[in-house]
Amino acid sequence: MKFNKAIIWLLVLSFLTSSILLGENNVANAEVIDSIPNTTRNIMEYDNNFLSVTGFASLGVNDRSNYIGTSSYRKVKTEREFLQAILDAKNGSVKVIEVARDMNLGWAELNLSSEEAKKYNFITKYRDPMNGFTNPTLASSGVSQLSVSDVDGLTIFSKKGKTIRHAELKLQRTSNDIVIRNLNFDGMWQWDDTGKHKEVGWTFIKVNGANNVWIDHSKFSIAADGLIDTENGGSNITISWSEFGLPANENPTEDSDIYQSIQYMEEKYASNELTSDSVYYNMRNGGATKEQIMAYAAYHSKVHLTGSGDKDYVNYVSSNGSEIKDGNQRIRLTLAYNSYTNVGQRIPMIRQGSGHLYNCYVDNSTHYDVLENVSAISEYGTDQLSRALNARNGASIAADSCVFHDINEPITGAEIQGLDTANMDEPWDELFQSAYNNNLIVNSQITNKYGTYTGSSWDNNGENLFTKGFTWYDKSTIGNWAWSSHIVGSENMSKTNPPTDPFSFEYNYNEKLPYTYNVLPLNSVVSTLKKYAGAGKVNISPVDWLKIDYSSNVITDNDEH
């Protein structure tokens, strides 16, 4: 049953553990800070050091430059060569896959024979959208899901930023030490005429429990669901120097998903096939042009889902008694030097785990220009969210030296989970009532309709532009930072038979970030990311793409970055 507000407050007070009773003066007059507590960083201008693996992935990915010229290095120019290389990576005979041509991996495009489907059983047909296809290209190509499992050590890269289309890469829990660099991911979006973004779960990359994953210098346009999601306890993940989303554009190329899908909707509108239940019909009938809707469509709602469900609060014990490490408390995610354009939320959203952002640039300005200038789109368009950090269920997310432009809620959610349970099912809405969610932004800048602010989300006792979308409880997290939390007694709990009493939590305020990181000066973030973030932005040799450490500053192909 649902608890009323009075009972919620009683539960909150009853189950706060001694570890979060931080003293009488923990709220008032917290010191102004410009760095994240318990971290070590270097502030420096861009050089080759920034190419090195950074963040949590630095704890577990490996250099594979020694595989150049060996049988473990596979250069692929066709889709079947790519599939064969993935298959051979499962038995350890391939450690590097260089993608030398664009790969169209849609299920219908592949058109595998029955024998091939059996041989390459790690790639399967993705289910179709609930309400059918609105993108003729995808209806023709189909969409695939490619599982990378039983692989220990693999780098997939492209020297020239080639494109992978019409497939989700699913990195399974049996895989470890996976590196993906300098690739463009596209061709996974269509217009959802319900406006709910729930028709189908197409995602470019899903880290489904894999450990030690580095995704770097890549580009992700827009997809039907997430862009890069992490589920089932994936840990030690870094996403760096990558571009996400698209700028609003009334004239996208004719082979783009947006053009194909909106042109299809326009033809249905012109032939009177749409009803008042159609978002497209209402926009067009209200005066929006096809081109204006194309500009509006360049928006991605859900970026980084991290933690697949509230129920995954502990590891799972299989029927044979072995422990499957898939609990959300294992999640460790770094987002570094990434650029996000016209995105709605989840940058990132994390349940229970830990997230670290630095030198990220989030800009929704061209999407908001469309909403402000086209009344029919503003009235009927559901894509109006503008959020970033969202720690839930005792998670911790800290951002350092980031720039937010036209982001209305840089931090969203609530300091204590009991104040943000609208999207939680029973019994998890009650079990997580007393969880404190640690959110922090330091040395960053926000510009939106309310003005411009530079500083920390703890400034002015937590009342500033960074916290416009955030609900405080007692502000006991201000001035105190815990990188992770622990549910008391969780080691004796089962997700299939959860306890009846709300969880109690312990927070480790002495835990230090396990790596040192480099940050650009705040005034260099936007210009540097525009120049270097994304696929095809850095021109280096294959041997250099396989490195993980560039501290020697020696680049063998081209020092002009």
C-alpha positions as CSV (number, residue, x, y, z in Angstrom):
1,M,0.0,0.0,0.0
2,K,1.1,3.6,-0.4
3,F,2.2,5.6,2.6
4,N,0.7,9.0,3.4
5,K,3.0,12.0,3.9
6,A,3.0,11.8,7.7
7,I,4.0,8.2,7.7
8,I,6.7,8.9,5.1
9,W,8.3,11.5,7.4
10,L,8.2,9.1,10.4
11,L,9.9,6.4,8.3
12,V,12.5,8.7,7.1
13,L,13.4,9.8,10.7
14,S,13.2,6.3,12.0
15,F,15.5,4.7,9.5
16,L,18.3,7.2,9.0
17,T,21.4,5.5,10.3
18,S,24.1,7.1,12.5
19,S,26.3,7.4,9.4
20,I,24.1,10.2,8.0
21,L,23.6,12.0,11.2
22,L,26.4,14.5,10.3
23,G,26.3,16.9,13.2
24,E,24.4,20.0,14.2
25,N,26.2,22.4,11.8
26,N,26.3,20.2,8.7
27,V,23.8,22.3,6.7
28,A,24.6,25.9,7.7
29,N,27.4,27.8,6.0
30,A,29.0,25.0,4.1
31,E,32.3,26.1,2.6
32,V,32.3,27.3,-1.0
33,I,34.2,24.6,-3.0
34,D,35.5,24.4,-6.5
35,S,36.4,20.7,-6.6
36,I,34.8,17.4,-5.7
37,P,35.8,16.2,-2.2
38,N,38.1,13.1,-2.0
39,T,39.4,13.5,-5.6
40,T,42.7,14.3,-7.2
41,R,42.7,16.2,-10.5
42,N,45.1,18.2,-12.8
43,I,43.8,21.4,-14.5
44,M,45.6,21.7,-17.8
45,E,45.1,22.8,-21.4
46,Y,44.5,20.1,-24.1
47,D,47.4,17.9,-25.2
48,N,47.9,14.2,-26.1
49,N,47.5,13.2,-22.5
50,F,43.7,13.7,-22.9
51,L,43.7,10.8,-25.4
52,S,44.5,8.3,-22.6
53,V,41.9,6.2,-21.0
54,T,40.4,8.0,-18.0
55,G,37.9,7.4,-15.3
56,F,36.7,4.1,-13.9
57,A,37.6,2.2,-17.1
58,S,41.3,3.0,-16.5
59,L,41.1,0.4,-13.7
60,G,40.5,-2.5,-16.1
61,V,41.1,-2.0,-19.8
62,N,44.3,-2.9,-21.6
63,D,46.6,-1.7,-24.4
64,R,46.3,-3.9,-27.5
65,S,48.8,-2.1,-29.8
66,N,51.0,-5.2,-29.7
67,Y,48.4,-7.1,-31.8
68,I,49.2,-5.0,-34.9
69,G,50.5,-7.4,-37.6
70,T,49.3,-10.6,-35.8
71,S,46.5,-13.0,-36.6
72,S,44.6,-11.6,-33.6
73,Y,44.1,-8.3,-35.6
74,R,41.2,-8.4,-38.0
75,K,40.4,-5.7,-40.5
76,V,36.8,-6.1,-41.7
77,K,35.2,-4.6,-44.9
78,T,31.9,-6.4,-45.0
79,E,29.1,-7.2,-42.5
80,R,29.8,-11.0,-42.6
81,E,33.5,-10.3,-41.9
82,F,32.4,-8.3,-38.9
83,L,30.2,-11.1,-37.6
84,Q,32.9,-13.6,-38.1
85,A,35.4,-11.4,-36.2
86,I,32.9,-11.2,-33.3
87,L,32.5,-15.0,-33.4
88,D,36.3,-15.5,-33.3
89,A,36.7,-13.0,-30.5
90,K,34.5,-15.4,-28.4
91,N,37.2,-18.1,-28.6
92,G,40.0,-15.6,-28.0
93,S,41.6,-15.7,-31.5
94,V,40.6,-12.1,-32.3
95,K,41.6,-9.3,-30.0
96,V,41.2,-6.3,-32.4
97,I,38.5,-5.5,-35.0
98,E,39.2,-2.6,-37.3
99,V,36.1,-1.5,-39.1
100,A,37.2,-0.3,-42.5
101,R,33.8,0.2,-44.2
102,D,30.4,1.3,-43.0
103,M,28.4,-1.6,-41.5
104,N,24.7,-2.0,-42.2
105,L,23.7,-4.6,-39.7
106,G,19.9,-4.5,-39.9
107,W,18.2,-7.9,-39.7
108,A,16.7,-7.7,-43.2
109,E,19.9,-6.3,-44.6
110,L,21.9,-9.2,-43.4
111,N,19.4,-11.7,-44.8
112,L,21.2,-14.6,-43.1
113,S,20.6,-18.1,-44.3
114,S,19.4,-20.6,-41.7
115,E,22.9,-22.0,-41.4
116,E,24.4,-18.5,-41.0
117,A,21.7,-17.6,-38.4
118,K,22.8,-20.7,-36.5
119,K,26.5,-19.9,-36.8
120,Y,26.1,-16.3,-35.8
121,N,23.4,-16.9,-33.2
122,F,24.7,-13.9,-31.2
123,I,22.9,-11.5,-33.6
124,T,19.1,-11.6,-33.6
125,K,16.1,-9.7,-34.9
126,Y,15.0,-6.8,-32.7
127,R,11.3,-6.7,-32.2
128,D,9.3,-4.2,-34.3
129,P,7.7,-1.1,-32.8
130,M,4.4,-1.6,-31.1
131,N,2.6,0.7,-33.5
132,G,4.5,-0.3,-36.6
133,F,7.2,1.5,-38.6
134,T,7.1,5.1,-39.4
135,N,10.6,5.1,-40.9
136,P,10.6,3.4,-44.4
137,T,14.4,2.8,-44.2
138,L,14.1,0.9,-41.0
139,A,11.1,-1.0,-42.2
140,S,13.2,-2.2,-45.1
141,S,16.5,-2.8,-43.2
142,G,15.1,-4.2,-40.0
143,V,16.9,-3.7,-36.7
144,S,19.2,-6.2,-35.0
145,Q,20.6,-6.9,-31.5
146,L,24.2,-8.1,-31.4
147,S,25.3,-9.7,-28.2
148,V,29.0,-9.6,-27.2
149,S,29.4,-12.4,-24.7
150,D,32.2,-14.6,-23.4
151,V,34.8,-12.1,-24.6
152,D,37.8,-11.2,-22.4
153,G,39.7,-8.4,-24.1
154,L,38.5,-6.8,-27.4
155,T,39.0,-3.5,-29.1
156,I,36.6,-2.4,-31.9
157,F,37.7,0.7,-33.7
158,S,37.8,2.6,-37.0
159,K,40.7,4.6,-38.3
160,K,38.3,6.9,-40.2
161,G,35.2,7.0,-38.1
162,K,33.1,4.5,-40.0
163,T,29.4,4.0,-39.2
164,I,27.5,1.1,-37.7
165,R,23.8,1.3,-38.5
166,H,20.6,-0.5,-37.5
167,A,22.0,-2.6,-34.7
168,E,22.3,-2.5,-30.9
169,L,25.5,-3.7,-29.4
170,K,24.7,-5.5,-26.2
171,L,27.8,-6.1,-24.0
172,Q,26.9,-9.0,-21.7
173,R,28.1,-9.8,-18.2
174,T,30.3,-12.5,-19.4
175,S,32.4,-10.0,-21.3
176,N,35.3,-7.9,-19.8
177,D,37.8,-5.4,-21.0
178,I,35.9,-4.0,-24.1
179,V,37.1,-0.9,-25.9
180,I,35.1,0.8,-28.7
181,R,36.7,3.9,-30.3
182,N,36.2,6.3,-33.2
183,L,32.9,4.8,-34.5
184,N,29.7,6.6,-35.6
185,F,26.4,5.0,-34.5
186,D,23.2,5.8,-36.5
187,G,20.0,4.5,-38.0
188,M,18.0,3.5,-34.9
189,W,15.2,6.2,-34.7
190,Q,11.8,6.8,-36.0
191,W,9.0,9.3,-35.2
192,D,6.9,8.1,-32.3
193,D,3.4,9.5,-33.0
194,T,2.3,8.9,-29.4
195,G,5.0,11.2,-28.1
196,K,5.8,8.8,-25.3
197,H,9.1,7.2,-26.6
198,K,8.0,3.8,-25.4
199,E,7.2,1.9,-28.6
200,V,10.5,0.0,-28.8
201,G,13.7,-0.3,-26.9
202,W,16.3,0.4,-29.6
203,T,19.6,1.5,-28.0
204,F,22.9,2.0,-29.7
205,I,25.0,0.3,-26.9
206,K,23.7,-1.5,-23.9
207,V,26.3,-2.4,-21.2
208,N,24.4,-5.4,-19.9
209,G,26.6,-6.4,-17.0
210,A,29.9,-6.2,-18.8
211,N,32.9,-4.9,-16.8
212,N,35.7,-2.6,-17.7
213,V,34.3,-0.9,-20.8
214,W,35.8,2.2,-22.6
215,I,33.7,3.9,-25.3
216,D,35.7,6.8,-26.8
217,H,35.7,9.3,-29.6
218,S,32.4,8.1,-31.0
219,K,29.2,9.7,-32.2
220,F,25.6,8.8,-31.4
221,S,22.8,10.5,-33.2
222,I,19.3,9.8,-31.8
223,A,17.6,6.4,-31.1
224,A,14.2,5.2,-30.1
225,D,15.2,4.5,-26.5
226,G,18.6,5.0,-24.8
227,L,21.9,6.1,-26.4
228,I,24.2,4.2,-24.1
229,D,22.5,2.4,-21.2
230,T,24.1,0.3,-18.4
231,E,22.1,-2.5,-16.8
232,N,22.7,-5.5,-14.5
233,G,25.6,-4.2,-12.5
234,G,28.0,-3.2,-15.3
235,S,31.1,-1.7,-13.6
236,N,34.2,0.4,-14.4
237,I,32.7,2.1,-17.5
238,T,34.1,5.3,-19.1
239,I,32.4,7.1,-22.0
240,S,34.8,9.9,-23.2
241,W,35.2,12.4,-26.1
242,S,31.9,11.4,-27.7
243,E,29.1,13.3,-29.3
244,F,25.4,12.7,-28.4
245,G,22.3,14.0,-30.1
246,L,21.7,16.4,-33.1
247,P,21.2,20.1,-33.6
248,A,17.7,21.2,-34.7
249,N,17.7,21.4,-38.5
250,E,14.8,22.1,-40.8
251,N,16.7,20.6,-43.8
252,P,18.3,17.3,-42.7
253,T,19.8,15.1,-45.5
254,E,17.3,12.9,-47.3
255,D,18.9,9.7,-46.2
256,S,18.6,10.6,-42.5
257,D,16.2,9.0,-40.1
258,I,14.5,12.3,-39.4
259,Y,13.8,13.1,-43.1
260,Q,12.7,9.6,-43.9
261,S,10.3,9.3,-41.0
262,I,8.9,12.9,-41.1
263,Q,8.4,12.6,-44.9
264,Y,6.4,9.4,-44.3
265,M,4.2,11.1,-41.7
266,E,3.7,14.1,-44.0
267,E,2.4,11.7,-46.7
268,K,0.0,10.2,-44.2
269,Y,-1.1,13.7,-43.1
270,A,-1.6,14.8,-46.7
271,S,-3.8,11.8,-47.5
272,N,-6.0,12.3,-44.3
273,E,-4.9,9.1,-42.7
274,L,-4.1,10.7,-39.3
275,T,-6.5,11.4,-36.5
276,S,-6.6,13.8,-33.6
277,D,-4.7,11.2,-31.5
278,S,-1.7,11.8,-33.7
279,V,1.0,14.2,-32.4
280,Y,2.0,14.9,-36.0
281,Y,-1.6,15.7,-37.1
282,N,-2.0,18.1,-34.2
283,M,1.2,19.9,-34.9
284,R,0.5,20.3,-38.6
285,N,-3.1,21.2,-38.1
286,G,-2.0,23.8,-35.6
287,G,0.2,25.5,-38.1
288,A,3.6,23.9,-37.8
289,T,5.4,23.2,-41.1
290,K,7.0,19.8,-42.0
291,E,10.4,21.5,-41.8
292,Q,9.8,22.9,-38.4
293,I,8.7,19.4,-37.1
294,M,12.0,18.0,-38.6
295,A,13.9,20.5,-36.5
296,Y,11.9,19.6,-33.4
297,A,12.5,15.9,-34.0
298,A,16.3,16.4,-33.5
299,Y,15.9,15.6,-29.8
300,H,16.8,12.5,-27.8
301,S,14.8,11.9,-24.6
302,K,16.7,9.3,-22.6
303,V,20.5,9.3,-22.8
304,H,22.2,7.2,-20.1
305,L,19.9,4.9,-18.1
306,T,22.2,3.4,-15.5
307,G,20.7,0.7,-13.3
308,S,18.0,-1.4,-14.9
309,G,15.5,-1.4,-12.1
310,D,14.9,-0.7,-8.4
311,K,14.7,-4.4,-7.7
312,D,18.3,-4.9,-8.7
313,Y,19.6,-3.6,-5.3
314,V,21.7,-6.8,-4.6
315,N,23.5,-9.4,-6.7
316,Y,21.5,-12.4,-7.9
317,V,22.0,-15.9,-6.7
318,S,21.2,-18.4,-9.4
319,S,19.4,-21.7,-9.0
320,N,22.7,-23.6,-8.7
321,G,23.8,-21.3,-5.9
322,S,26.4,-19.2,-7.8
323,E,26.4,-15.5,-7.4
324,I,25.6,-13.4,-10.4
325,K,27.1,-9.9,-9.9
326,D,24.4,-7.7,-11.3
327,G,23.5,-5.5,-8.4
328,N,23.1,-1.7,-9.1
329,Q,25.5,-0.9,-6.2
330,R,28.3,-2.2,-8.4
331,I,27.8,0.5,-11.1
332,R,30.8,2.8,-11.6
333,L,30.4,5.2,-14.5
334,T,32.6,8.1,-15.8
335,L,31.4,10.6,-18.4
336,A,34.4,12.7,-19.6
337,Y,34.8,15.3,-22.3
338,N,31.4,14.5,-23.9
339,S,29.2,16.8,-25.9
340,Y,25.3,16.5,-25.6
341,T,23.0,18.4,-28.0
342,N,19.2,18.6,-27.6
343,V,18.8,15.8,-25.0
344,G,16.1,15.5,-22.4
345,Q,17.3,13.6,-19.4
346,R,19.5,11.0,-17.8
347,I,23.0,12.5,-18.1
348,P,23.2,10.2,-16.3
349,M,20.4,8.7,-14.2
350,I,22.0,6.2,-11.8
351,R,20.4,3.8,-9.3
352,Q,22.6,3.1,-6.2
353,G,25.9,3.3,-8.0
354,S,28.5,6.0,-8.6
355,G,28.8,8.5,-11.5
356,H,31.6,11.0,-12.2
357,L,31.3,13.7,-15.0
358,Y,33.9,16.2,-16.0
359,N,34.4,18.6,-18.9
360,C,30.9,17.8,-20.3
361,Y,29.0,20.2,-22.5
362,V,25.2,20.0,-22.6
363,D,23.4,22.3,-25.0
364,N,19.6,22.3,-25.7
365,S,19.4,25.8,-27.2
366,T,18.4,24.9,-30.8
367,H,15.6,22.6,-29.6
368,Y,14.3,25.4,-27.3
369,D,14.4,27.9,-30.1
370,V,11.9,25.6,-32.0
371,L,9.6,25.3,-28.9
372,E,9.7,29.1,-28.3
373,N,9.1,30.1,-31.9
374,V,6.5,27.5,-33.1
375,S,3.3,27.6,-31.0
376,A,1.8,24.4,-32.4
377,I,5.0,22.5,-31.5
378,S,5.2,24.0,-28.1
379,E,1.5,23.0,-27.4
380,Y,1.6,19.5,-28.7
381,G,5.2,18.5,-28.5
382,T,6.0,16.3,-25.5
383,D,9.8,16.6,-25.8
384,Q,10.3,19.5,-23.4
385,L,12.4,18.0,-20.6
386,S,15.8,19.5,-20.0
387,R,17.6,17.7,-17.2
388,A,21.0,16.2,-16.4
389,L,22.2,14.6,-13.1
390,N,19.7,12.2,-11.5
391,A,21.0,10.1,-8.6
392,R,18.5,7.7,-7.2
393,N,18.3,5.0,-4.5
394,G,21.4,6.1,-2.7
395,A,23.5,6.8,-5.8
396,S,26.2,9.5,-6.0
397,I,26.8,11.7,-9.1
398,A,29.4,14.5,-9.1
399,A,30.2,16.8,-12.1
400,D,33.3,18.9,-12.4
401,S,34.0,21.8,-14.8
402,C,31.0,21.2,-17.0
403,V,29.0,23.7,-19.1
404,F,25.1,23.6,-19.3
405,H,23.3,25.7,-21.9
406,D,19.5,26.0,-21.9
407,I,19.3,23.1,-19.3
408,N,16.4,23.9,-17.0
409,E,17.2,21.2,-14.4
410,P,21.0,20.5,-14.2
411,I,20.1,18.3,-11.1
412,T,16.7,16.6,-10.9
413,G,15.1,14.3,-8.3
414,A,15.3,14.7,-4.6
415,E,17.9,14.6,-1.8
416,I,16.0,11.8,-0.1
417,Q,14.2,9.2,-2.2
418,G,11.0,9.3,-0.2
419,L,10.3,12.7,-1.8
420,D,10.6,11.3,-5.4
421,T,8.7,8.0,-5.7
422,A,6.2,8.8,-8.4
423,N,7.9,6.4,-10.9
424,M,8.7,3.7,-8.4
425,D,6.6,0.5,-8.0
426,E,5.8,-1.2,-4.8
427,P,7.5,-2.3,-2.6
428,W,10.6,-0.3,-3.8
429,D,8.9,3.0,-3.2
430,E,8.8,2.2,0.5
431,L,12.0,0.2,0.8
432,F,14.1,3.1,-0.6
433,Q,12.3,5.8,1.4
434,S,15.3,6.8,3.5
435,A,18.0,6.7,0.8
436,Y,20.0,9.9,0.5
437,N,20.9,10.8,-3.1
438,N,24.3,12.6,-3.4
439,N,24.4,15.1,-6.3
440,L,27.1,17.7,-6.7
441,I,28.2,20.1,-9.5
442,V,31.4,22.1,-9.0
443,N,33.4,24.7,-10.9
444,S,30.7,24.7,-13.7
445,Q,28.5,27.1,-15.6
446,I,24.8,27.1,-16.3
447,T,23.0,29.5,-18.7
448,N,19.2,29.3,-19.2
449,K,16.1,31.3,-19.1
450,Y,16.8,32.2,-15.4
451,G,20.2,33.7,-16.1
452,T,23.9,32.6,-15.9
453,Y,25.6,31.2,-12.9
454,T,29.1,29.9,-12.3
455,G,30.2,27.9,-9.3
456,S,29.0,24.9,-7.2
457,S,25.5,23.4,-6.5
458,W,26.4,23.7,-2.8
459,D,26.7,27.5,-3.1
460,N,24.2,29.7,-1.1
461,N,23.2,26.7,1.0
462,G,22.2,24.8,-2.2
463,E,19.9,27.5,-3.6
464,N,21.2,28.4,-7.0
465,L,20.6,27.7,-10.7
466,F,22.2,24.3,-10.6
467,T,19.4,23.0,-8.2
468,K,16.3,24.5,-9.8
469,G,15.0,21.0,-10.6
470,F,16.0,19.4,-7.2
471,T,14.0,18.9,-4.0
472,W,16.0,19.2,-0.8
473,Y,15.1,17.4,2.4
474,D,17.3,18.5,5.3
475,K,20.4,19.4,3.2
476,S,22.5,17.0,5.1
477,T,24.5,16.2,1.9
478,I,25.7,19.8,1.6
479,G,29.4,19.9,2.6
480,N,29.6,16.2,3.0
481,W,30.4,13.8,0.1
482,A,30.0,10.0,-0.1
483,W,31.1,8.3,-3.3
484,S,28.9,5.3,-2.5
485,S,26.3,3.9,-0.1
486,H,25.5,0.5,1.3
487,I,22.2,-1.0,2.3
488,V,22.6,-2.4,5.8
489,G,22.3,-6.2,5.7
490,S,22.0,-6.4,1.9
491,E,24.4,-9.2,1.8
492,N,21.7,-11.4,3.4
493,M,18.9,-10.2,1.2
494,S,17.3,-11.6,-2.0
495,K,15.8,-9.5,-4.8
496,T,13.1,-12.1,-5.3
497,N,12.1,-12.0,-1.6
498,P,12.9,-8.5,-0.4
499,P,12.4,-7.4,3.3
500,T,9.3,-5.7,4.5
501,D,11.0,-2.9,6.4
502,P,12.5,0.1,4.6
503,F,16.2,-0.1,4.0
504,S,18.7,1.5,6.2
505,F,21.9,3.0,4.6
506,E,25.5,3.5,5.4
507,Y,27.6,6.1,3.6
508,N,31.3,6.1,3.3
509,Y,32.4,9.8,3.6
510,N,36.1,8.9,3.6
511,E,36.1,7.0,0.3
512,K,38.4,8.5,-2.3
513,L,38.0,8.4,-6.0
514,P,40.4,5.6,-7.2
515,Y,42.0,7.5,-10.1
516,T,43.5,10.9,-10.9
517,Y,41.9,12.8,-13.8
518,N,42.7,15.8,-16.0
519,V,40.3,18.7,-16.5
520,L,40.3,21.5,-19.0
521,P,39.9,25.0,-17.6
522,L,36.2,25.9,-17.6
523,N,36.6,28.6,-20.3
524,S,38.2,26.0,-22.7
525,V,35.6,23.3,-22.4
526,V,33.2,24.3,-25.2
527,S,35.8,25.2,-27.8
528,T,37.9,22.1,-27.1
529,L,35.0,19.7,-27.2
530,K,33.7,21.2,-30.4
531,K,37.1,20.5,-32.0
532,Y,37.9,17.0,-30.6
533,A,34.7,15.2,-29.3
534,G,33.1,12.7,-31.7
535,A,34.1,10.2,-34.4
536,G,36.6,11.2,-37.1
537,K,37.9,14.2,-35.1
538,V,41.3,12.8,-34.3
539,N,43.7,11.5,-37.1
540,I,46.0,8.9,-35.6
541,S,47.3,5.5,-36.7
542,P,45.8,2.1,-35.9
543,V,48.6,1.4,-33.5
544,D,47.7,4.6,-31.6
545,W,44.0,3.8,-31.5
546,L,44.9,0.6,-29.7
547,K,46.9,2.4,-27.0
548,I,45.4,3.4,-23.6
549,D,48.2,5.7,-22.4
550,Y,49.5,8.7,-24.4
551,S,51.6,10.3,-21.6
552,S,54.7,10.0,-23.8
553,N,53.1,12.5,-26.2
554,V,54.3,10.4,-29.1
555,I,51.7,9.9,-31.9
556,T,52.9,7.9,-34.8
557,D,50.6,9.1,-37.6
558,N,49.7,12.7,-37.3
559,D,50.3,15.1,-34.4
560,E,47.8,17.6,-35.8
561,H,44.8,16.9,-33.6
